[in-house]
Amino acid sequence: MEASTPANFLADQDTPALVAATAELLLKKGWMLATAESCTGGLIAGACTELAGSSAWFERGFVSYSNAAKTELLGVDAALIEAHGAVSEPVARAMAEGAIARSAARAAVAVTGVAGPTGGSPEKPVGTVWFGWSVDGRVRTERRRFDGDRAAVRAATVHYALQTLVGLLGPHPGTTTKAP
């Protein structure tokens, strides 16, 4: 099982700086970004579109909070959700792939998790988040667990999703990777 990560471990990298780095890297590549969000309810898309000029690199965001939305909006197979649960590696992967398939984006980030304060289980405690990133046809998934209340878990999820995306898009002089 993965180690629990304090929700503030990315405090040195504020969200606007991560969004600016994401924007710069996507613009250099001439790519667009799509998001597929469950537990964050559109916070990643919201953070991205706070930056003026984001229409040049942000293509669209899918908020797929329910299982039905994951299936209808992103094409996630209902049988996959039934077999593994919404908070799982296969679903995070399918969400990222679905965001790419249903957009003009070459990069996507997907998140599905248990933000709390309820809904956790021994296998998937509150704070568990599965991430999926699709960058130029390659998909990476990762499971993290963040400590803190609902707001802290959601904020940490946004930070981690963007920080990892920046790393996958390529090095950027304005960001650093800090291990938890």
DAKA-V401847 format. One record per pair of residues at least 4 apart in sequence whose C-alpha atoms are under 6 Angstrom apart, sorted by the first residue. I is the first residue (numbers start at 1). J is the second residue. D is the distance in Angstrom with one decimal. If there is no record, write none. Layout:
((I & J & D) (I & J & D))
This chain:
((4 & 145 & 4.9) (4 & 146 & 5.8) (5 & 145 & 5.8) (5 & 146 & 4.8) (6 & 146 & 5.6) (6 & 147 & 5.1) (7 & 146 & 5.2) (7 & 147 & 5.3) (7 & 148 & 6.0) (7 & 152 & 5.7) (7 & 153 & 6.0) (7 & 156 & 5.2) (9 & 180 & 5.9) (19 & 48 & 5.8) (22 & 166 & 5.5) (23 & 27 & 6.0) (26 & 30 & 5.9) (26 & 31 & 5.1) (31 & 106 & 5.7) (32 & 57 & 4.5) (32 & 58 & 5.4) (32 & 59 & 5.5) (32 & 105 & 4.4) (32 & 106 & 5.9) (33 & 58 & 4.8) (33 & 59 & 5.4) (33 & 105 & 5.0) (33 & 107 & 4.9) (33 & 108 & 5.5) (34 & 59 & 5.6) (34 & 60 & 4.9) (34 & 61 & 5.4) (34 & 105 & 5.8) (34 & 108 & 4.7) (35 & 61 & 4.5) (35 & 62 & 5.9) (35 & 108 & 5.4) (35 & 109 & 5.0) (35 & 110 & 5.8) (36 & 61 & 6.0) (36 & 62 & 4.7) (36 & 63 & 6.0) (36 & 110 & 4.5) (37 & 41 & 5.7) (37 & 42 & 5.9) (37 & 63 & 4.9) (37 & 64 & 5.8) (37 & 110 & 5.6) (37 & 111 & 5.1) (38 & 63 & 6.0) (38 & 64 & 5.1) (38 & 65 & 4.2) (38 & 111 & 6.0) (38 & 112 & 5.0) (39 & 112 & 5.4) (39 & 113 & 5.3) (40 & 154 & 5.5) (41 & 63 & 5.7) (42 & 46 & 6.0) (42 & 63 & 5.7) (44 & 158 & 5.6) (45 & 61 & 5.7) (49 & 54 & 5.5) (54 & 58 & 5.5) (64 & 69 & 4.7) (64 & 70 & 5.0) (68 & 72 & 6.0) (69 & 73 & 5.4) (70 & 74 & 5.3) (70 & 76 & 5.6) (71 & 75 & 4.6) (71 & 76 & 4.4) (71 & 77 & 6.0) (74 & 95 & 6.0) (74 & 98 & 4.5) (75 & 98 & 5.9) (76 & 94 & 5.7) (79 & 83 & 6.0) (81 & 85 & 4.7) (81 & 86 & 5.2) (87 & 112 & 5.4) (87 & 113 & 5.2) (92 & 130 & 6.0) (92 & 131 & 5.8) (92 & 132 & 5.0) (93 & 132 & 5.2) (94 & 98 & 5.8) (95 & 110 & 5.9) (96 & 108 & 5.8) (96 & 109 & 5.9) (96 & 110 & 5.1) (96 & 132 & 5.5) (96 & 133 & 6.0) (96 & 134 & 5.8) (100 & 105 & 5.8) (106 & 136 & 5.3) (107 & 134 & 5.4) (107 & 135 & 4.5) (108 & 133 & 5.6) (108 & 134 & 5.0) (109 & 132 & 5.7) (109 & 133 & 4.5) (110 & 131 & 5.6) (110 & 132 & 4.8) (111 & 130 & 5.8) (111 & 131 & 4.7) (112 & 129 & 5.7) (112 & 130 & 5.4) (113 & 128 & 5.5) (113 & 129 & 4.0) (113 & 130 & 6.0) (114 & 126 & 5.1) (114 & 127 & 5.5) (114 & 128 & 5.5) (115 & 126 & 5.9) (115 & 127 & 5.3) (115 & 150 & 5.1) (115 & 153 & 5.8) (116 & 126 & 5.2) (116 & 150 & 5.2) (120 & 124 & 5.6) (120 & 125 & 4.2) (120 & 126 & 4.6) (121 & 125 & 4.9) (124 & 128 & 5.9) (127 & 145 & 4.9) (127 & 146 & 4.7) (127 & 147 & 6.0) (127 & 153 & 5.9) (128 & 144 & 5.8) (128 & 145 & 4.3) (129 & 143 & 5.7) (129 & 144 & 5.3) (130 & 142 & 5.8) (130 & 143 & 4.5) (131 & 141 & 5.4) (131 & 142 & 5.3) (132 & 140 & 5.7) (132 & 141 & 4.4) (133 & 139 & 5.5) (133 & 140 & 5.2) (134 & 138 & 5.4) (134 & 139 & 4.3) (146 & 153 & 5.7) (148 & 152 & 5.4) (148 & 153 & 5.9) (152 & 156 & 6.0) (157 & 161 & 5.9) (159 & 163 & 6.0) (160 & 164 & 6.0))
